[in-house]
Amino acid sequence: MTWGPLLRLKEVLGPDAELMVVGGAVRDELLGRPHADWDLATGLLPQTVMERAQAAGLRVIPTGLQHGTVTVILEDRPVEVTTFRSDGSYLDGRRPESVRLGVDLGEDLSRRDFTINAIALPVGGGDLVDPFGGRRDLAARLIRAVGDPLQRFAEDGLRPLRACRFASQLGFAVESATLAAIPLRLEVARKVAVERVFTELDKLLRGSEPHRGLVLLAESGLMDLWLTELRPMIGCGQNRHHRYDVWTHTLEVLREVPPESGLRWAALLHDAGKPGTRTTGPDGEVHFYGHEARSLELADGLLERLKASHALRQDVAALIRHHGTHPTDVWSDAACRRFLGRLAEDNLLLERWATFRLADQRGKGLDLDNRLGEHQGLMSRLEALAAAAPPLAVRDLALDGTALMKLAGRSGGPWLGELQRQLLVAVMDDPGLNRAEALAEIARKLMASD
């Protein structure tokens, strides 16, 4: 949305409206970052905003009158307009028990979380209102609480996590006093609904510098509230194939994968099982036998606890399940096709698996040129095999279940699934066998041998 609709709203509300853009929209405008929403604040009471907007033919929704907020639809997009307010006591660590409307802009800005979010920009022109040095902190790339950080974090337990999230998204540091206050308010953070926690963690992971946010979670103690499975990874040494410990490797993989939820959560959790499976052989070599299965178990438990969607859990599981598979030159074409079939069973595209695998390889920090060359060669081979559209699933067989039941003269049952599996193995070994006549002959021989 451009400034045009906001200017029209300013005109509709009248010269006494003192209409301001506030919060993240101002921050992102000053940083030159794109943003999706415009949040507005005004000195007008919500009933006055509704009456004047409706009189001008605008649609208005009373979304939060008890907190002074109405939503005005501008160019088919909702824009929240909130009356300047101050907050009462916070008893639940998340929301004020009451609000007081009719305060001035300065008092309204004083209740906000961080200085970079406590800047107001007048709609229609005028100087920025920046009573807490937000522009200074933007220039210094700092996240600083408004006023006393202990008070800010006592009011709202989500704010410490938001500080870490902003560090990830903006590439900023957290100011020392603000960071020092977080461990002293963990009991407030613990009260936050898990759904809100997941939303913040997901945004943190999709930030431009997720390693910043994760290091802050570890240093501040927030990790131990919601991501307990990660703590053992810190300092867990690896073997000669890795330059870094498990935690640092994880941070490196996060740097390498695109900022998409499934890939980032998989990067975070793909080696979570290593500390619990770490062994040392007689020769002193470190091993992590079975760490993929353990990582799968930990990842699914963590994401279930955070109430992540089923689709995300499935996506992350597929990436983790196959991240330790490394086809080599000695693999036959049939073995490669079987691997493609396993990816297809998990609805995991070859290109997506490859993106994750390459990030994992780069994150090892050793022999990068050779790893890249090996990966490119492997992908050329797998892509060529996939391009031939070989049968990779039972549904690709030239004989379907109905035809096989007719051939056998039997109704369906477990025998049918087993027969289809054996036929699929046969055509993966030799795709040329995927013809009705050939499959019928193989099926007859298999049934005769039972």
N, C-alpha and C positions, 0 to 999 in steps of 0.2 A: 504494500500500500504506500502511495506517495503522500506528500504533505497536503495535497489538495483537499481530501476529505476532512482532515483535521482542521484545516483553516475554515472550512464550511461549518464544522461543528462549533468552532470558536465563535463564528458570526451568529449562529443559531442561539447559542447560550447567552450571548450578550457581553458587553464590555466589562461587566462586573464579575464575570466568571472566573478570572485568573486561572485560565486553563493551562496546565503544565504537563509535558511529557516527563515521566519519572522512571526510575529503576533501570533495568537492564537495557531498555531501548536507548536511553541516553548514553549509557556506558558504551554500548556497541556502536552507536553513531560516532562517538568521539574516537573510538578505536578503528573505525572504518570496517567493522565487521557486519555481515548481514544479520538481520534479526527478523523473526516472524511476527512479533507482536508489538503493539504500541499500548502501554499502560498510561492512563491519564489521571491526573489529580486536579481537583478544583476546590475553590472556596465555597461553591454553592452546595446547598443541602441536596441529598439525593432526590427528594420529591420535586424540587425545583428543576433539577436536570431532566427528570422524566417529563414534566409538564412542558418545558420549552422544546425539548427534542421532539416529542409527539406532536406538538403544535406545528412543527415544521415538516411533519410527514415522515419522520424517522421512526423506525421500529426500535422499541426499548424493552429490555427484559430486566425485571427487578431481581437480579441474581443474588445479591447479598445486602439487602437493605439494612440488616442489623449491624453490618460492618461498614455501611455507607457506600456500598458499591452498586452501580447499575451497569448494564451492558447495552451499548448503543451499536446498532448494526450499520456499518459504513461500508459501502461498496460490497455488500454481501459478506462482510467480515465482522466478527464481534470485537468491539473495543471496550475494555472496562474503564469506567470513569468512577473514581473514588473520591469522596469528600475528604479534605484534610482532616486528619484525626490523630488522637493520641490513644495509646493502649492502656488498659487497666492492668491488674495483676495477672500474671501467668501462673496457673496452678497445675496444669497438666503437662508443662514442658513443651507445649506446641502452639496453643492459641490463647489470646487474652480472654479473660472472663467477661470483659466489657470494653467498649470503645467510647471515646468522647469526641463528638463532631464539633466543628466550628472553631478549631484551633487555627493558628497561622501556619504557613508553609514550613517555616523553620522547625516548629515543633513536630510537624508531620515527618520531616526528613530525619529528625533525631531518633525516631523509633526504628529506623531501618537497620539492616544487618551490617553492611560494610560500606566504607566511605565511597567506594567506586559505584555503589548502587544508591547513593544518597545525594545525587545531583539532579537538578530539575532544569528543564529547558522550556521556556515560555513558547506556547503555540502562537504564531503570528509575529515573532521577533522579540528581541530583548536579550539581556545578558543571562548567562547561566547562573543558576543559584547553587552555590557550592560551599555550604557553611563548614564542612568537615574535611576539606582538602582532598576531595576525590580526584580532581584533575592532577594534583601533585602525585597521588599514589598511582594513578594510571601511568604517568610518565616514569615513575620509579618502578613500575611493574610489581606493585605490592598489594596484597589483600590485607586490609586493616579494619578491625571492628570499629563501628561508630561508638565513641565514648569508651566506657569500661567493658572490655571483652568478657569478663566474668559475668557481668550483668546481662550482656547480649546473649551469651550462651546459656545462662540460667533461664532466660525467657523462652527460648526455642531450641530444643535439642537437635533440630535438623541443621542449625546454622554451622556447627563445626564440620559436618559432612559437606555442606555447601562450600565452605572455605577450601576444602580439598578438591572438590569438583571444579571450582573456578580456577584453581592452580593448574589443573589438567587442561581445561578448555582454553585458558588464556596464556598459559606458560608463565604465570606469575609465581612469586614467592609469597609465603604468608609471613606477615610482620611478626617479630619475635614475641611481643607481649600477647598478641592474638593467638599465636601458636602455643605459647606456654599456658594459656587459659584452657585449652581443650582438655588435657588430662584431668583437670579439676572439675570438669562438668560432664564426665562420662555417665554419671547416674541420670542426668537429664537426657542425654542422647539415647540412652537405653529405652526411654519411654516412647520413642518415635515409632509409628506404625511401620511394619516391615514393608508394606507396599511403597511407602514414601522412601524408605531406605533403598529399595531396589531401584527406583527411578533415579535417585541421585547417583548410585553406584554405576548404573548403566550409562548415564551421561558422562561420568568421570572416565569410564573405560573408553568411551567414544571420543574423548577429547584429543586435542592435537599432541599433548604430552602426557599420556596416561601414567607414565612412570613417576612423574612429579606427584600426582595425586596419591598413588599407591605408597610411595615412600612416606608421605605425610600420614596416611592411615596407619602405617606401621609405627612411626615415631610417636604419634599422639596417643596410641592405645585404641583408636577407633576400630582398627583391624580386629581386635580381640572381642569386640561386641558382635560383629556380623560375619567375619571372614576368618574364623578360628583355624580353618584348614590350611591357611597360608603361612602361619607363623613358623611351622617346622621347616619350611622351604628356605628360610633366611639362614645363610651360612652353611647349608647342606652341600658339602663338597661333592664333585662329580669325578669322572674318570678322564683319561687322556684324550678323549674325543671332545672334551669341552674345555673352554677357557674359563668359564664362569661357574659359580655355584648355582644351585637350582633357582634361587630367587632372582639373581641378576640375569640369568639366562631367560627367565620368564619375562622380565622387564624388557629385555632386548627383543624377544619375539613380539611383544606388544607394540614396540616401535615399528616393526616391519609389516604387520598385517594392516589391511585397510580398516578405517574406523566404522566398522559395522558390528552390531551387537554379537551375532553368533561367533564371528571370527575373534573378536576381542575377549569374550568370555572363555572361549576355548583356549586362547593363548594364555589367559590367566590360570587356567585350571588343568592344562594338559599334562603337567608334570607334578600335580599335587600329590600323587601317590608315591613319588620317589623317596621321600624321607622314610616312609614306613616300609619300603622294600629294599633299602640300601644294605648291601652285604659286601664283604671284602673277601676275595678268594685267597688261596694259599700263596699265590704269586703277588699279592698286594693289590691286585686289580679290583676296582670298585664296580659292582654290578647292581642293576635295578630290575631283577627278574620279576615280571608280572606287574610292573608299575602302571601299564596302560589300564589294566582291569581295575586296579586300586584307584587310579585317577578318575575313571568313569564313575566308580561308586561314590567317591568324595564329591565330584562335581555335581552329580545328580542330587545328592543329599543337600548340598549347599543351595542349589538353585530351587529345589523344592521348598526349603526353609524360607527362602526369600520370596516365594510365591511367584517365581518367573513363569511365563507362559509355557504350555506344553510344547508349542512349536519351537521355542528357543531351547528348551531342554533337549529335544530331539536333535536339533541342529548341532548343539554343542557336543552331545554324545557321539554323533556320527564323526565329527572332526577328531575328537579325542580317540575314538575307537581305532581309527585308521592312521593316526599320525605316526605310529611306530613302524608302519609297513614301508619297506624300502626295496622295491623291485630293482634287480641288478641285471647286468648283461647275461648272466647265466640262466635267468628265467626263460623258460620256453614261451612261445606265443600263447600256448594254452594256459599257462600259469598267469600270464598277464591278462588274458580274457577273464579268467576266474576272478582275478582281483577287480577288474572293471565290473564284474557282476556283483561283487560284494559292495562296491560303492553304489551301484544302482539299487540294491536292496535297501540301503540306508538313504536313498534319495539324495545322495551326495554327488554333485557334479564333479567330473574329473578336474575341470579348471579350478574349482573351489578347493578341492583337496590339494592341488598343486600349489595354489597360493599359500595355503597354510604350511605345507611341507617346506617350501622354499624359505618362508619366514623362520621356521624352526631350524633349518640348516644354517641360515645366516646368524641366528641367535646363538649358535655354538661358539662363534668368534674365532674359529680356526680354519685355515686352509680354504678361504672364501672363494678364490678363483677356481680351484678344482671342484668345489662343491657346486658352484654355478654351472660349470661345464657339464658335470655329471647330471645335474638336474635337467638341463636343456636337452641332453641326449636322451634321457629317460622319457621326457615329455614328447619328444618327436616320435619315439616308438609307440608310446601309449596312444597318442593322438591318431597316428596312422591306423592302429588296430581298431580304435573306436570309430574312425571314419568309415571303416568297412561295414559298420552296423551289424556286428555279429550278434547272435542270440545271447542275451545276458540274463534273462529271467524266464520263468516258466511260461509267462504269457507270450513269449517270442517263439515258442515251439510251433512247428508246422502242424502238429496234431494237438488239438485241445483236449480238455478233460472228457468231454462228451464222446469224442471219437475214440479215445482210449478205453472208456467204459464199454462202448459198443464192440470194440475189438476183443476185449476180455470177456464180454458177456456177463459183466458184474456191475452192481451198483457201486456208487462211490464209497470211499472209506479211507483209512490211513494208507492202505496199499497204493492208492492212486497218487497221493502226494509223494510217496517214496519212489514210485515209478517215474513220475515227472522229474524228480530230482536227478535220478540216474540218467534219464534222457538228456537233461540239460548238461550234465557233466560230459556226456558223449559229444554233444554238438559244440561245446566249448573247446574240446580237444580238436574237433574237426568240423568247422561250421558248414562244410559241404554236405554233411549228413542231415542238415535240417531240411529234409524233404519228407513229405508224408509217407512215401513208400519205404524210404530208408528207416524212418523212425518206427514204422509199423513192424519192420523186420527185427529191429533191435528190441522192441517191446516184447515181441513174441519170444525171443530168446531169453530175455530177462524173466518173463513170467514162467517159462518152462523150467528155468533153473531154480525157482522158488520151492 
